[in-house]
């Protein structure tokens, strides 16, 4: 295992605490490793953003204007939505 030395600056109060731990036989490197592992586990266990809640908030913050006419396709039908989008992107050939 390759290891790296890190340098950490401590304020007066933390330096006093570190010296007290060292006097009691606690290895400061173990304290740092445990703190890193614990913080890393907290990061991994955080819940991911809820996509549905984010989208719901977007629609709440930016609703459709009241005079917007209804769409001519079912927005829940992905095939119909695709056709409508493509129809606006390319001219209709006749």
Residue pairs with C-beta under 8 A, 6 or more apart in sequence:
6 32
8 32
10 18
18 28
21 28
21 31
22 28
71 84
72 84
73 80
73 81
73 83
73 84
74 80
74 81
75 81
